[in-house]
């Protein structure tokens, strides 16, 4: 509630959220599941802002066609505004850019705006458009014994929040998690609050590989083939451009479970870009006040998807077999959405909280030599 509703008025959660999060957390004994929803806010001092996301980079905008969630989280998102809105000039600053976007959403063809945004790689979603989309698709790819996560090697190729949280939860269950980054494009969360990055990555070892060099790609392939679990959160073509195809790697005897996290699923032909706030809105995981949607928690699709992905991975390992797990952020959000619950009378709203940091995260690439030596690999 500290992160949900109008600035002056907290609102209750969507009906499916709290019970759904608690259910997803069952495999992880002692996990403070609801803390996951507010951990970034706890470290950054964020609060509820109504139709503006807690982090400030996404807004809910109204039109005759419905409501649109627009994220302008990256410089390239602002740079794409003239092409998206067919403007003659680039808006002079962020307020001018948001004013132009709000005016376009209110006055122009809704469906055309959405289609153009998707084509340009802008993280934009109609509120509730992914309602009914499955959170998880499981592709069976061969036999393998049932196992628990303890002692398994997990290669975590993901960045930011959802994928790293999945890796952290597996590390907390005893897995040996290796975080792999490019020195030329490291995890963007390294630029954020250090304590939040430590929280998600402190239980992992850091390997840095130059994916622009053939040697780096070959070592990445070798790491994947030594892994029991792979986590990645990129559009499928990103790894395919390196000659790495998830299903082929799993089917060929590499990782037993491949966890793929995307905004709208691997089969989404557009390869849509999504962040936690707009993906949540796409799944309908918002609250409603006077007929209008407001943001629920902070980028909530990220933590709930990270938890759902870790849950699916543990269950897949326990069931045996080789699996490609296709986890959709909008789909997870849709499964947790529901009517806005009323606020109990005289309820006290507690500030967001975070789990304790286990240890500081490794510096980028600090464990590369040790990890590769343990796995019998060379640079």
C-alpha positions as a Markdown table, in Angstrom:
| # | Residue | x | y | z |
|---|---|---|---|---|
| 1 | Unk | 0.0 | 0.0 | 0.0 |
| 2 | Unk | 3.0 | 2.3 | 0.5 |
| 3 | Unk | 3.7 | 1.9 | -3.2 |
| 4 | Unk | 0.1 | 1.6 | -4.5 |
| 5 | Unk | -2.5 | 4.3 | -5.1 |
| 6 | Unk | -2.6 | 8.1 | -5.2 |
| 7 | Unk | 0.1 | 10.1 | -3.5 |
| 8 | Unk | -2.3 | 11.2 | -0.8 |
| 9 | Unk | -4.4 | 8.0 | -0.7 |
| 10 | Unk | -3.1 | 4.4 | -0.4 |
| 11 | Unk | -5.2 | 1.7 | -2.1 |
| 12 | Unk | -5.5 | -2.0 | -1.5 |
| 13 | Unk | -3.8 | -4.6 | -3.7 |
| 14 | Unk | -5.3 | -6.4 | -6.7 |
| 15 | Unk | -7.2 | -9.4 | -5.3 |
| 16 | Unk | -4.9 | -12.1 | -6.7 |
| 17 | Unk | -1.5 | -10.5 | -5.7 |
| 18 | Unk | -0.8 | -11.3 | -2.1 |
| 19 | Unk | -2.0 | -15.0 | -2.1 |
| 20 | Unk | -0.4 | -15.5 | -5.5 |
| 21 | Unk | 3.0 | -14.3 | -4.3 |
| 22 | Unk | 2.8 | -16.4 | -1.1 |
| 23 | Unk | 2.0 | -19.5 | -3.2 |
| 24 | Unk | 4.9 | -18.9 | -5.6 |
| 25 | Unk | 7.2 | -18.6 | -2.6 |
| 26 | Unk | 6.4 | -22.0 | -1.1 |
| 27 | Unk | 9.6 | -23.8 | -2.4 |
| 28 | Unk | 11.8 | -21.2 | -0.7 |
| 29 | Unk | 11.6 | -21.8 | 3.0 |
| 30 | Unk | 11.7 | -18.7 | 5.2 |
| 31 | Unk | 11.5 | -16.2 | 2.2 |
| 32 | Unk | 9.9 | -12.9 | 3.1 |
| 33 | Unk | 7.9 | -13.0 | -0.2 |
| 34 | Unk | 6.0 | -9.7 | 0.1 |
| 35 | Unk | 9.3 | -7.9 | 0.8 |
| 36 | Unk | 10.3 | -8.7 | -2.8 |
| 37 | Unk | 7.7 | -6.3 | -4.1 |
| 38 | Unk | 9.3 | -3.3 | -2.3 |
| 39 | Unk | 13.0 | -4.0 | -2.1 |
| 40 | Unk | 14.1 | -1.5 | -4.8 |
| 41 | Unk | 11.7 | 1.1 | -3.3 |
| 42 | Unk | 13.2 | 0.5 | 0.2 |
| 43 | Unk | 16.7 | 1.1 | -1.1 |
| 44 | Unk | 15.8 | 4.2 | -3.2 |
| 45 | Unk | 13.2 | 5.8 | -0.9 |
| 46 | Unk | 10.4 | 5.5 | -3.5 |
| 47 | Unk | 6.7 | 6.1 | -2.7 |
| 48 | Unk | 3.4 | 5.9 | -4.6 |
| 49 | Unk | 2.7 | 8.4 | -7.3 |
| 50 | Unk | -0.6 | 7.4 | -8.9 |
| 51 | Unk | -0.5 | 7.5 | -12.7 |
| 52 | Unk | 3.3 | 7.9 | -12.6 |
| 53 | Unk | 5.3 | 4.9 | -11.6 |
| 54 | Unk | 7.2 | 4.9 | -8.3 |
| 55 | Unk | 10.5 | 5.1 | -10.2 |
| 56 | Unk | 9.2 | 7.9 | -12.4 |
| 57 | Unk | 10.0 | 6.4 | -15.8 |
| 58 | Unk | 6.5 | 5.1 | -16.7 |
| 59 | Unk | 3.1 | 6.8 | -16.9 |
| 60 | Unk | -0.5 | 5.7 | -17.4 |
| 61 | Unk | -2.1 | 7.9 | -20.1 |
| 62 | Unk | -5.8 | 8.0 | -21.1 |
| 63 | Unk | -7.4 | 8.0 | -24.5 |
| 64 | Unk | -10.7 | 7.2 | -26.0 |
| 65 | Unk | -9.3 | 3.7 | -26.8 |
| 66 | Unk | -8.4 | 2.9 | -23.3 |
| 67 | Unk | -5.3 | 3.5 | -21.2 |
| 68 | Unk | -1.7 | 3.2 | -22.3 |
| 69 | Unk | 1.4 | 2.6 | -20.1 |
| 70 | Unk | 4.4 | 4.3 | -21.7 |
| 71 | Unk | 8.0 | 3.8 | -20.3 |
| 72 | Unk | 10.7 | 6.3 | -21.2 |
| 73 | Unk | 13.5 | 4.7 | -19.1 |
| 74 | Unk | 16.4 | 4.9 | -21.6 |
| 75 | Unk | 17.9 | 7.7 | -23.6 |
| 76 | Unk | 17.0 | 5.8 | -26.7 |
| 77 | Unk | 13.3 | 5.9 | -25.7 |
| 78 | Unk | 13.3 | 9.7 | -25.7 |
| 79 | Unk | 15.3 | 9.7 | -28.9 |
| 80 | Unk | 12.6 | 7.6 | -30.6 |
| 81 | Unk | 9.8 | 10.0 | -29.7 |
| 82 | Unk | 10.0 | 12.1 | -32.9 |
| 83 | Unk | 9.8 | 8.9 | -35.1 |
| 84 | Unk | 7.0 | 7.5 | -33.0 |
| 85 | Unk | 4.9 | 10.6 | -33.0 |
| 86 | Unk | 6.0 | 11.8 | -36.4 |
| 87 | Unk | 7.2 | 15.1 | -35.0 |
| 88 | Unk | 9.3 | 17.7 | -37.0 |
| 89 | Unk | 11.6 | 18.3 | -34.1 |
| 90 | Unk | 12.8 | 16.5 | -30.9 |
| 91 | Unk | 11.2 | 17.8 | -27.7 |
| 92 | Unk | 13.5 | 20.2 | -25.9 |
| 93 | Unk | 13.5 | 18.3 | -22.5 |
| 94 | Unk | 11.8 | 15.5 | -20.6 |
| 95 | Unk | 8.7 | 17.6 | -19.6 |
| 96 | Unk | 8.2 | 18.6 | -23.2 |
| 97 | Unk | 8.6 | 15.0 | -24.3 |
| 98 | Unk | 6.0 | 13.7 | -21.8 |
| 99 | Unk | 3.6 | 16.5 | -22.9 |
| 100 | Unk | 3.9 | 15.5 | -26.5 |
| 101 | Unk | 3.3 | 11.9 | -25.7 |
| 102 | Unk | 0.2 | 12.6 | -23.5 |
| 103 | Unk | -1.3 | 14.8 | -26.2 |
| 104 | Unk | -0.7 | 12.2 | -28.9 |
| 105 | Unk | -2.3 | 9.4 | -26.8 |
| 106 | Unk | -5.3 | 11.6 | -26.0 |
| 107 | Unk | -5.9 | 12.8 | -29.6 |
| 108 | Unk | -4.5 | 10.2 | -32.1 |
| 109 | Unk | -5.5 | 6.7 | -33.2 |
| 110 | Unk | -4.8 | 4.5 | -30.3 |
| 111 | Unk | -4.1 | 1.3 | -32.2 |
| 112 | Unk | -1.8 | 3.0 | -34.6 |
| 113 | Unk | 0.2 | 4.5 | -31.8 |
| 114 | Unk | 0.7 | 1.2 | -30.1 |
| 115 | Unk | 1.7 | -0.5 | -33.4 |
| 116 | Unk | 4.3 | 2.2 | -34.2 |
| 117 | Unk | 5.7 | 2.0 | -30.6 |
| 118 | Unk | 6.1 | -1.7 | -30.8 |
| 119 | Unk | 7.8 | -1.4 | -34.2 |
| 120 | Unk | 10.3 | 1.1 | -32.8 |
| 121 | Unk | 11.1 | -0.9 | -29.7 |
| 122 | Unk | 9.4 | 1.4 | -27.3 |
| 123 | Unk | 8.2 | -0.2 | -24.0 |
| 124 | Unk | 4.5 | 0.6 | -24.4 |
| 125 | Unk | 1.4 | -1.5 | -23.4 |
| 126 | Unk | -2.4 | -1.2 | -23.4 |
| 127 | Unk | -3.6 | -1.8 | -19.9 |
| 128 | Unk | -4.9 | -5.3 | -19.6 |
| 129 | Unk | -4.0 | -6.3 | -23.2 |
| 130 | Unk | -2.3 | -9.6 | -22.0 |
| 131 | Unk | -5.2 | -10.7 | -19.9 |
| 132 | Unk | -5.5 | -14.5 | -20.3 |
| 133 | Unk | -1.9 | -14.9 | -21.5 |
| 134 | Unk | -0.2 | -17.8 | -19.7 |
| 135 | Unk | 2.5 | -16.9 | -17.3 |
| 136 | Unk | 4.6 | -20.0 | -18.2 |
| 137 | Unk | 5.0 | -22.3 | -21.1 |
| 138 | Unk | 7.0 | -25.5 | -20.6 |
| 139 | Unk | 8.7 | -27.1 | -23.6 |
| 140 | Unk | 9.9 | -30.7 | -22.9 |
| 141 | Unk | 13.2 | -31.5 | -24.6 |
| 142 | Unk | 14.3 | -34.9 | -23.3 |
| 143 | Unk | 14.8 | -37.1 | -20.3 |
| 144 | Unk | 16.9 | -36.2 | -17.2 |
| 145 | Unk | 16.8 | -37.3 | -13.5 |
| 146 | Unk | 14.8 | -35.4 | -10.9 |
| 147 | Unk | 17.0 | -33.1 | -8.8 |
| 148 | Unk | 16.9 | -30.3 | -6.3 |
| 149 | Unk | 18.8 | -27.0 | -6.9 |
| 150 | Unk | 21.4 | -27.6 | -4.2 |
| 151 | Unk | 24.9 | -27.9 | -5.7 |
| 152 | Unk | 23.8 | -27.3 | -9.3 |
| 153 | Unk | 25.7 | -24.8 | -11.5 |
| 154 | Unk | 23.5 | -22.0 | -12.7 |
| 155 | Unk | 24.7 | -19.6 | -15.4 |
| 156 | Unk | 22.8 | -16.3 | -15.1 |
| 157 | Unk | 23.0 | -14.2 | -18.2 |
| 158 | Unk | 20.2 | -11.8 | -17.2 |
| 159 | Unk | 20.3 | -8.2 | -16.0 |
| 160 | Unk | 18.3 | -5.6 | -14.0 |
| 161 | Unk | 15.7 | -7.3 | -11.7 |
| 162 | Unk | 13.5 | -10.3 | -12.7 |
| 163 | Unk | 16.3 | -12.6 | -13.9 |
| 164 | Unk | 18.8 | -11.7 | -11.2 |
| 165 | Unk | 16.2 | -12.2 | -8.6 |
| 166 | Unk | 15.5 | -15.7 | -10.0 |
| 167 | Unk | 19.2 | -16.5 | -9.8 |
| 168 | Unk | 19.4 | -15.1 | -6.2 |
| 169 | Unk | 16.6 | -17.3 | -5.1 |
| 170 | Unk | 18.3 | -20.4 | -6.6 |
| 171 | Unk | 21.5 | -19.4 | -4.9 |
| 172 | Unk | 19.6 | -19.2 | -1.6 |
| 173 | Unk | 18.5 | -22.8 | -2.3 |
| 174 | Unk | 22.1 | -23.9 | -2.5 |
| 175 | Unk | 22.8 | -23.5 | -6.2 |
| 176 | Unk | 26.2 | -22.3 | -7.4 |
| 177 | Unk | 25.3 | -19.2 | -9.5 |
| 178 | Unk | 27.7 | -17.6 | -12.0 |
| 179 | Unk | 26.7 | -14.2 | -13.2 |
| 180 | Unk | 28.0 | -13.6 | -16.8 |
| 181 | Unk | 28.3 | -10.1 | -18.2 |
| 182 | Unk | 30.0 | -8.3 | -21.1 |
| 183 | Unk | 32.5 | -5.7 | -20.0 |
| 184 | Unk | 31.2 | -3.5 | -22.8 |
| 185 | Unk | 27.6 | -3.8 | -21.7 |
| 186 | Unk | 27.4 | -4.8 | -18.0 |
| 187 | Unk | 24.2 | -5.2 | -16.0 |
| 188 | Unk | 22.7 | -1.7 | -15.9 |
| 189 | Unk | 21.7 | -2.3 | -12.3 |
| 190 | Unk | 25.4 | -1.8 | -11.4 |
| 191 | Unk | 24.7 | 1.9 | -11.9 |
| 192 | Unk | 21.8 | 1.9 | -9.4 |
| 193 | Unk | 21.8 | 1.6 | -5.6 |
| 194 | Unk | 24.8 | -0.6 | -4.6 |
| 195 | Unk | 22.8 | -2.3 | -1.8 |
| 196 | Unk | 20.0 | -3.3 | -4.2 |
| 197 | Unk | 22.5 | -4.8 | -6.7 |
| 198 | Unk | 24.2 | -6.6 | -3.8 |
| 199 | Unk | 20.9 | -8.0 | -2.7 |
| 200 | Unk | 20.2 | -9.6 | -6.1 |
| 201 | Unk | 23.8 | -10.6 | -6.9 |
| 202 | Unk | 25.8 | -10.9 | -3.7 |
| 203 | Unk | 25.5 | -14.7 | -3.7 |
| 204 | Unk | 26.9 | -15.1 | -7.2 |
| 205 | Unk | 30.3 | -15.1 | -8.7 |
| 206 | Unk | 31.1 | -12.7 | -11.6 |
| 207 | Unk | 32.4 | -13.7 | -15.0 |
| 208 | Unk | 33.1 | -11.1 | -17.7 |
| 209 | Unk | 33.3 | -12.2 | -21.4 |
| 210 | Unk | 33.8 | -10.1 | -24.5 |
| 211 | Unk | 31.0 | -11.3 | -26.7 |
| 212 | Unk | 32.4 | -9.3 | -29.6 |
| 213 | Unk | 35.3 | -11.7 | -29.8 |
| 214 | Unk | 35.0 | -15.3 | -31.1 |
| 215 | Unk | 36.9 | -16.5 | -28.0 |
| 216 | Unk | 34.4 | -14.9 | -25.6 |
| 217 | Unk | 31.5 | -16.5 | -27.5 |
| 218 | Unk | 33.1 | -19.9 | -27.4 |
| 219 | Unk | 33.7 | -19.7 | -23.7 |
| 220 | Unk | 30.1 | -18.6 | -23.2 |
| 221 | Unk | 28.9 | -21.7 | -25.2 |
| 222 | Unk | 31.2 | -23.9 | -23.0 |
| 223 | Unk | 29.8 | -22.4 | -19.8 |
| 224 | Unk | 26.3 | -23.0 | -21.0 |
| 225 | Unk | 27.1 | -26.6 | -21.8 |
| 226 | Unk | 28.6 | -27.1 | -18.3 |
| 227 | Unk | 25.6 | -25.5 | -16.6 |
| 228 | Unk | 22.6 | -27.4 | -15.1 |
| 229 | Unk | 20.4 | -24.3 | -15.3 |
| 230 | Unk | 20.6 | -21.2 | -17.6 |
| 231 | Unk | 18.7 | -18.0 | -16.9 |
| 232 | Unk | 18.4 | -15.3 | -19.5 |
| 233 | Unk | 16.1 | -12.3 | -20.0 |
| 234 | Unk | 16.8 | -11.2 | -23.5 |
| 235 | Unk | 14.8 | -11.5 | -26.8 |
| 236 | Unk | 15.6 | -14.8 | -28.4 |
| 237 | Unk | 17.4 | -13.2 | -31.3 |
| 238 | Unk | 20.1 | -11.7 | -29.0 |
| 239 | Unk | 21.6 | -15.1 | -28.3 |
| 240 | Unk | 20.8 | -16.6 | -31.7 |
| 241 | Unk | 23.0 | -13.9 | -33.2 |
| 242 | Unk | 25.8 | -15.5 | -31.3 |
| 243 | Unk | 24.9 | -18.9 | -32.6 |
| 244 | Unk | 23.3 | -20.0 | -29.3 |
| 245 | Unk | 19.8 | -21.6 | -29.6 |
| 246 | Unk | 18.1 | -22.4 | -26.3 |
| 247 | Unk | 16.2 | -25.5 | -27.3 |
| 248 | Unk | 19.1 | -26.9 | -29.2 |
| 249 | Unk | 21.4 | -26.4 | -26.2 |
| 250 | Unk | 19.0 | -28.2 | -23.8 |
| 251 | Unk | 18.1 | -30.9 | -26.2 |
| 252 | Unk | 21.8 | -31.6 | -26.9 |
| 253 | Unk | 22.7 | -32.3 | -23.3 |
| 254 | Unk | 23.6 | -28.9 | -22.0 |
| 255 | Unk | 21.6 | -27.3 | -19.3 |
| 256 | Unk | 18.8 | -29.4 | -17.9 |
| 257 | Unk | 16.5 | -26.3 | -17.5 |
| 258 | Unk | 16.7 | -23.1 | -19.5 |
| 259 | Unk | 14.7 | -20.2 | -18.0 |
| 260 | Unk | 13.8 | -17.6 | -20.6 |
| 261 | Unk | 12.2 | -14.4 | -19.3 |
| 262 | Unk | 10.7 | -12.0 | -21.8 |
| 263 | Unk | 8.0 | -9.3 | -21.8 |
| 264 | Unk | 5.4 | -11.2 | -23.7 |
| 265 | Unk | 6.8 | -14.7 | -24.3 |
| 266 | Unk | 9.3 | -16.1 | -26.7 |
| 267 | Unk | 6.6 | -16.7 | -29.4 |
| 268 | Unk | 5.8 | -13.0 | -29.5 |
| 269 | Unk | 6.7 | -12.3 | -33.1 |
| 270 | Unk | 7.4 | -8.6 | -32.5 |
| 271 | Unk | 10.1 | -9.2 | -29.9 |
| 272 | Unk | 8.5 | -6.5 | -27.8 |
| 273 | Unk | 10.6 | -4.5 | -25.3 |
| 274 | Unk | 9.1 | -4.4 | -21.8 |
| 275 | Unk | 10.0 | -3.2 | -18.3 |
| 276 | Unk | 8.4 | -3.9 | -15.0 |
| 277 | Unk | 5.8 | -1.2 | -14.9 |
| 278 | Unk | 4.6 | -1.3 | -18.5 |
| 279 | Unk | 4.6 | -5.2 | -18.5 |
| 280 | Unk | 2.5 | -5.2 | -15.3 |
| 281 | Unk | 0.0 | -2.7 | -16.9 |
| 282 | Unk | -0.1 | -4.9 | -20.0 |
| 283 | Unk | -1.1 | -7.8 | -17.8 |
| 284 | Unk | -3.7 | -5.8 | -15.9 |
| 285 | Unk | -1.8 | -5.8 | -12.6 |
| 286 | Unk | -2.9 | -2.3 | -11.7 |
| 287 | Unk | -5.3 | -0.9 | -9.2 |
| 288 | Unk | -8.4 | 1.2 | -10.1 |
| 289 | Unk | -9.7 | 4.4 | -8.7 |
| 290 | Unk | -12.7 | 6.3 | -10.1 |
| 291 | Unk | -12.6 | 4.2 | -13.3 |
| 292 | Unk | -8.9 | 4.9 | -14.0 |
| 293 | Unk | -5.8 | 2.6 | -13.5 |
| 294 | Unk | -3.0 | 3.5 | -11.1 |
| 295 | Unk | 0.3 | 1.8 | -10.6 |
| 296 | Unk | 0.5 | -1.2 | -8.2 |
| 297 | Unk | 3.8 | -1.3 | -6.3 |
| 298 | Unk | 7.2 | -0.6 | -7.9 |
| 299 | Unk | 7.8 | -2.2 | -11.3 |
| 300 | Unk | 5.9 | -5.1 | -9.9 |
| 301 | Unk | 6.2 | -7.3 | -13.0 |
| 302 | Unk | 9.9 | -7.6 | -12.2 |
| 303 | Unk | 9.8 | -9.2 | -8.7 |
| 304 | Unk | 6.8 | -11.3 | -9.3 |
| 305 | Unk | 8.3 | -12.7 | -12.6 |
| 306 | Unk | 11.6 | -13.4 | -10.9 |
| 307 | Unk | 9.8 | -15.3 | -8.2 |
| 308 | Unk | 7.6 | -17.2 | -10.7 |
| 309 | Unk | 10.7 | -18.1 | -12.8 |
| 310 | Unk | 12.5 | -19.5 | -9.8 |
| 311 | Unk | 9.4 | -21.4 | -8.7 |
| 312 | Unk | 9.1 | -22.9 | -12.2 |
| 313 | Unk | 12.7 | -23.8 | -12.3 |
| 314 | Unk | 12.7 | -25.7 | -9.0 |
| 315 | Unk | 9.5 | -27.5 | -10.0 |
| 316 | Unk | 11.0 | -28.5 | -13.4 |
| 317 | Unk | 14.1 | -29.9 | -11.7 |
| 318 | Unk | 12.0 | -31.8 | -9.2 |
| 319 | Unk | 9.9 | -33.3 | -11.9 |
| 320 | Unk | 12.8 | -34.6 | -14.0 |
| 321 | Unk | 13.3 | -34.1 | -17.7 |
| 322 | Unk | 14.9 | -31.4 | -19.8 |
| 323 | Unk | 12.9 | -28.1 | -20.1 |
| 324 | Unk | 12.8 | -24.8 | -21.8 |
| 325 | Unk | 10.7 | -22.6 | -19.5 |
| 326 | Unk | 9.2 | -19.6 | -21.3 |
| 327 | Unk | 8.2 | -17.0 | -18.6 |
| 328 | Unk | 6.2 | -14.0 | -19.7 |
| 329 | Unk | 6.3 | -10.9 | -17.5 |
| 330 | Unk | 2.9 | -9.7 | -18.8 |
| 331 | Unk | 1.5 | -13.2 | -18.4 |
| 332 | Unk | 2.7 | -13.5 | -14.8 |
| 333 | Unk | 1.2 | -10.2 | -14.1 |
| 334 | Unk | -2.1 | -11.2 | -15.7 |
| 335 | Unk | -2.3 | -14.3 | -13.4 |
| 336 | Unk | -1.9 | -12.2 | -10.3 |
| 337 | Unk | -4.3 | -9.4 | -11.3 |
| 338 | Unk | -7.8 | -8.9 | -9.9 |
| 339 | Unk | -10.3 | -6.3 | -8.6 |
| 340 | Unk | -8.8 | -3.7 | -6.2 |
| 341 | Unk | -9.3 | -4.8 | -2.6 |
| 342 | Unk | -10.7 | -2.2 | -0.2 |
| 343 | Unk | -8.4 | -0.7 | 2.4 |
| 344 | Unk | -9.3 | -1.9 | 5.9 |
| 345 | Unk | -10.4 | 0.9 | 8.3 |
| 346 | Unk | -7.6 | 2.4 | 10.4 |
| 347 | Unk | -4.9 | 0.3 | 8.8 |
| 348 | Unk | -1.3 | 1.5 | 9.3 |
| 349 | Unk | 0.7 | 1.7 | 6.0 |
| 350 | Unk | 4.2 | 0.4 | 6.6 |
| 351 | Unk | 7.1 | 1.6 | 4.5 |
| 352 | Unk | 8.6 | -0.9 | 1.9 |
| 353 | Unk | 11.2 | -3.3 | 3.3 |
| 354 | Unk | 14.0 | -5.4 | 1.9 |
| 355 | Unk | 15.6 | -8.7 | 2.8 |
| 356 | Unk | 19.1 | -8.3 | 4.4 |
| 357 | Unk | 22.1 | -8.3 | 2.0 |
| 358 | Unk | 24.1 | -11.5 | 2.4 |
| 359 | Unk | 27.3 | -10.1 | 1.1 |
| 360 | Unk | 28.5 | -7.4 | -1.4 |
| 361 | Unk | 28.4 | -8.4 | -5.1 |
| 362 | Unk | 31.7 | -9.2 | -6.8 |
| 363 | Unk | 33.2 | -6.6 | -9.0 |
| 364 | Unk | 32.7 | -7.1 | -12.7 |
| 365 | Unk | 34.7 | -10.1 | -13.8 |
| 366 | Unk | 36.4 | -10.6 | -10.5 |
| 367 | Unk | 35.8 | -14.4 | -10.5 |
| 368 | Unk | 36.4 | -15.1 | -14.2 |
| 369 | Unk | 39.7 | -16.9 | -13.9 |
| 370 | Unk | 38.7 | -19.0 | -10.9 |
| 371 | Unk | 35.4 | -20.0 | -12.3 |
| 372 | Unk | 36.8 | -21.0 | -15.7 |
| 373 | Unk | 39.6 | -23.0 | -14.0 |
| 374 | Unk | 37.2 | -24.9 | -11.9 |
| 375 | Unk | 35.2 | -25.8 | -15.0 |
| 376 | Unk | 38.3 | -26.7 | -17.0 |
| 377 | Unk | 38.0 | -23.8 | -19.4 |
| 378 | Unk | 40.6 | -21.3 | -20.6 |
| 379 | Unk | 40.5 | -17.8 | -21.8 |
